[in-house]
């Protein structure tokens, strides 16, 4: 997985959790 994809995944998860 690329860094961009991983970062995007974290941001998406953060939006869902918070």
mmCIF file of the N, C-alpha and C atoms, coordinates in Angstrom:
data_MODEL
# 
_entry.id   MODEL 
# 
loop_
_atom_site.group_PDB 
_atom_site.id 
_atom_site.type_symbol 
_atom_site.label_atom_id 
_atom_site.label_alt_id 
_atom_site.label_comp_id 
_atom_site.label_asym_id 
_atom_site.label_entity_id 
_atom_site.label_seq_id 
_atom_site.pdbx_PDB_ins_code 
_atom_site.Cartn_x 
_atom_site.Cartn_y 
_atom_site.Cartn_z 
_atom_site.occupancy 
_atom_site.B_iso_or_equiv 
_atom_site.pdbx_formal_charge 
_atom_site.auth_seq_id 
_atom_site.auth_comp_id 
_atom_site.auth_asym_id 
_atom_site.auth_atom_id 
_atom_site.pdbx_PDB_model_num 
ATOM 1  N N  . UNK A 1 1  ? 0.853   -1.210 0.000  1.00 0.00 ? 1  UNK A N  1 
ATOM 2  C CA . UNK A 1 1  ? 0.000   0.000  0.000  1.00 0.00 ? 1  UNK A CA 1 
ATOM 3  C C  . UNK A 1 1  ? 0.882   1.252  0.000  1.00 0.00 ? 1  UNK A C  1 
ATOM 4  N N  . UNK A 1 2  ? 0.501   2.244  -0.766 1.00 0.00 ? 2  UNK A N  1 
ATOM 5  C CA . UNK A 1 2  ? 1.307   3.455  -0.845 1.00 0.00 ? 2  UNK A CA 1 
ATOM 6  C C  . UNK A 1 2  ? 1.049   4.358  0.355  1.00 0.00 ? 2  UNK A C  1 
ATOM 7  N N  . UNK A 1 3  ? 1.960   5.271  0.602  1.00 0.00 ? 3  UNK A N  1 
ATOM 8  C CA . UNK A 1 3  ? 1.798   6.185  1.736  1.00 0.00 ? 3  UNK A CA 1 
ATOM 9  C C  . UNK A 1 3  ? 0.530   7.020  1.576  1.00 0.00 ? 3  UNK A C  1 
ATOM 10 N N  . UNK A 1 4  ? 0.269   7.473  0.366  1.00 0.00 ? 4  UNK A N  1 
ATOM 11 C CA . UNK A 1 4  ? -0.921  8.291  0.123  1.00 0.00 ? 4  UNK A CA 1 
ATOM 12 C C  . UNK A 1 4  ? -2.177  7.502  0.459  1.00 0.00 ? 4  UNK A C  1 
ATOM 13 N N  . UNK A 1 5  ? -2.243  6.262  0.015  1.00 0.00 ? 5  UNK A N  1 
ATOM 14 C CA . UNK A 1 5  ? -3.414  5.427  0.290  1.00 0.00 ? 5  UNK A CA 1 
ATOM 15 C C  . UNK A 1 5  ? -3.569  5.201  1.777  1.00 0.00 ? 5  UNK A C  1 
ATOM 16 N N  . UNK A 1 6  ? -2.433  4.940  2.456  1.00 0.00 ? 6  UNK A N  1 
ATOM 17 C CA . UNK A 1 6  ? -2.496  4.694  3.895  1.00 0.00 ? 6  UNK A CA 1 
ATOM 18 C C  . UNK A 1 6  ? -2.962  5.947  4.621  1.00 0.00 ? 6  UNK A C  1 
ATOM 19 N N  . UNK A 1 7  ? -2.440  7.101  4.236  1.00 0.00 ? 7  UNK A N  1 
ATOM 20 C CA . UNK A 1 7  ? -2.833  8.363  4.875  1.00 0.00 ? 7  UNK A CA 1 
ATOM 21 C C  . UNK A 1 7  ? -4.317  8.638  4.647  1.00 0.00 ? 7  UNK A C  1 
ATOM 22 N N  . UNK A 1 8  ? -4.768  8.403  3.425  1.00 0.00 ? 8  UNK A N  1 
ATOM 23 C CA . UNK A 1 8  ? -6.183  8.630  3.109  1.00 0.00 ? 8  UNK A CA 1 
ATOM 24 C C  . UNK A 1 8  ? -7.053  7.719  3.946  1.00 0.00 ? 8  UNK A C  1 
ATOM 25 N N  . UNK A 1 9  ? -6.602  6.471  4.122  1.00 0.00 ? 9  UNK A N  1 
ATOM 26 C CA . UNK A 1 9  ? -7.381  5.512  4.906  1.00 0.00 ? 9  UNK A CA 1 
ATOM 27 C C  . UNK A 1 9  ? -7.500  5.987  6.342  1.00 0.00 ? 9  UNK A C  1 
ATOM 28 N N  . UNK A 1 10 ? -6.402  6.516  6.898  1.00 0.00 ? 10 UNK A N  1 
ATOM 29 C CA . UNK A 1 10 ? -6.430  7.015  8.277  1.00 0.00 ? 10 UNK A CA 1 
ATOM 30 C C  . UNK A 1 10 ? -7.394  8.189  8.389  1.00 0.00 ? 10 UNK A C  1 
ATOM 31 N N  . UNK A 1 11 ? -7.335  9.107  7.433  1.00 0.00 ? 11 UNK A N  1 
ATOM 32 C CA . UNK A 1 11 ? -8.226  10.268 7.468  1.00 0.00 ? 11 UNK A CA 1 
ATOM 33 C C  . UNK A 1 11 ? -9.678  9.818  7.381  1.00 0.00 ? 11 UNK A C  1 
ATOM 34 N N  . UNK A 1 12 ? -9.957  8.852  6.490  1.00 0.00 ? 12 UNK A N  1 
ATOM 35 C CA . UNK A 1 12 ? -11.330 8.364  6.332  1.00 0.00 ? 12 UNK A CA 1 
ATOM 36 C C  . UNK A 1 12 ? -11.795 7.716  7.629  1.00 0.00 ? 12 UNK A C  1 
ATOM 37 N N  . UNK A 1 13 ? -10.930 6.904  8.246  1.00 0.00 ? 13 UNK A N  1 
ATOM 38 C CA . UNK A 1 13 ? -11.294 6.233  9.502  1.00 0.00 ? 13 UNK A CA 1 
ATOM 39 C C  . UNK A 1 13 ? -11.523 7.266  10.605 1.00 0.00 ? 13 UNK A C  1 
ATOM 40 N N  . UNK A 1 14 ? -10.686 8.303  10.639 1.00 0.00 ? 14 UNK A N  1 
ATOM 41 C CA . UNK A 1 14 ? -10.835 9.337  11.668 1.00 0.00 ? 14 UNK A CA 1 
ATOM 42 C C  . UNK A 1 14 ? -12.184 10.035 11.523 1.00 0.00 ? 14 UNK A C  1 
ATOM 43 N N  . UNK A 1 15 ? -12.589 10.307 10.290 1.00 0.00 ? 15 UNK A N  1 
ATOM 44 C CA . UNK A 1 15 ? -13.873 10.989 10.072 1.00 0.00 ? 15 UNK A CA 1 
ATOM 45 C C  . UNK A 1 15 ? -15.019 10.125 10.564 1.00 0.00 ? 15 UNK A C  1 
ATOM 46 N N  . UNK A 1 16 ? -14.918 8.811  10.352 1.00 0.00 ? 16 UNK A N  1 
ATOM 47 C CA . UNK A 1 16 ? -15.996 7.913  10.779 1.00 0.00 ? 16 UNK A CA 1 
ATOM 48 C C  . UNK A 1 16 ? -16.023 7.816  12.303 1.00 0.00 ? 16 UNK A C  1 
ATOM 49 N N  . UNK A 1 17 ? -14.846 7.666  12.925 1.00 0.00 ? 17 UNK A N  1 
ATOM 50 C CA . UNK A 1 17 ? -14.787 7.503  14.379 1.00 0.00 ? 17 UNK A CA 1 
ATOM 51 C C  . UNK A 1 17 ? -15.163 8.800  15.078 1.00 0.00 ? 17 UNK A C  1 
ATOM 52 N N  . UNK A 1 18 ? -14.654 9.923  14.553 1.00 0.00 ? 18 UNK A N  1 
ATOM 53 C CA . UNK A 1 18 ? -14.935 11.195 15.215 1.00 0.00 ? 18 UNK A CA 1 
ATOM 54 C C  . UNK A 1 18 ? -16.059 11.917 14.486 1.00 0.00 ? 18 UNK A C  1 
# 
